[in-house]
Amino acid sequence: MGSVETIRTPRILRVEVMQLDCGETAVVVELASAPGRAWEKTLKRVLAEAEGLESAQSRCDGRFVYIIGIEPGGRGTLHRVNQVLAAAHERVAPSSRHGMPLRQQPAGIVASAST
């Protein structure tokens, strides 16, 4: 028996990539609502399987997801993180209730990379 909590997939509002002083790269994802527990677990699993992001870790704090431990100098970090977010969404969202795919979300989503 599934609950709304286990299938809730949050809408992504903003993704920012930042270079930290310690030399690592971090990604902050702002969500429209707090994610469900199933989405959090799926994100961790997908992140561990993603090429170039195997050593990264995610942590959810309310509406924000922090991905840390990304190797510096990795090209396409934003693209890889977006792929991980899309994969987590697709694994958790039931196919019959699957709304708009992550790549086709309405305008207003901001993705940026700070240097």
N, C-alpha and C positions, 0 to 999 in steps of 0.2 A: 504494500500500500504506500504510494508516494504522496508526499505533501508538497505544498506550494514551495516550501523552503528548499527542497531537494532539486527542484527544476528551475529555480529562478536564475535567469541569466541577465546580468546587468548591461545596460547600454553604456557605451564608452563615450565620455565627453571630451577627454583630452589625454594625450600621451606626450610626455616630455623626456628627452634623453639628456643626461648631464654628465659631464666629466667631473669626478670628485678630486679633491686635493691629494688623496692617497694614491691616485693613479688609476683607480677603477672607474667603470662607467655604471651609472645607476639610471633606472627608468622609473618614472612616477606616472601612474595611470589614474585618472580621475573618473569615477563611475557616477552614473545618475542615481544609483541606489546601492546600498550595501549588498554584496553578492551572497548567494546561498552557500552553505557549507560544501555542497556537492561541486559547485563551480570552483571554489577555492582549492579543493583536493584535485580536481581535474586540471586546473592551471598548473599546480605543482608537478603533476605527472607529465603533462605535455612539455613543460619547461625542461624537465630532466631528459626528455627524449629529443629535444631540439638541437640540431647541429650548431655548435658554437655557443650554446647557452647551457650546456650540461652542468657547469659549475655555478650557475646563477641560482639564486634563491628568491622566492617571492614571499611577501608578507602582506596580508590584508589588514587594514585598519579603518573600519567604517567604510566610507566610499572611496578610499584610496588604496591602491595596490603599489607596493614598492618592490622593485626587482633589483637586487644588488648582486655584486660578485661577478659582473660581466667583465670579461677580459678586455683590457684597454686596446685600442687600435683595431678592434674588430670592425670590418666594413659591413654596412647594411644592418646595423643594430636595430634601428627603428623598424625596418622591413621585417626582420626576423621576429621581433617582439610582436608586431602586428599579426604575423602568421600564427604565433603561439596563442594570442588572444582569440583569433578566429577559430582555431582548432579547439580550444577549450569551450567556446560558445557552441560549436557544432556538436561536440561530444555530449554536452549537457542538455541542450535544447531538444525537446521531443520533435520528431519530424512533422507530426500533424499540427503542432502549434508553432512551428518554426516560422517566425516572421521574416523580417528583412535581414539578409545576411550582413555580417559585420562590414564587409567591404562596400555596402550600398547604403550605409546609414545616412540620414539627412544631413544637409549642410550644417555647419556650426561646430563640427568636431575639429579640434585643433591638435595637430601633431607637430612637434618641434624638436629640434636637436640643438642643445646649447654647446658651445665650445669653450 
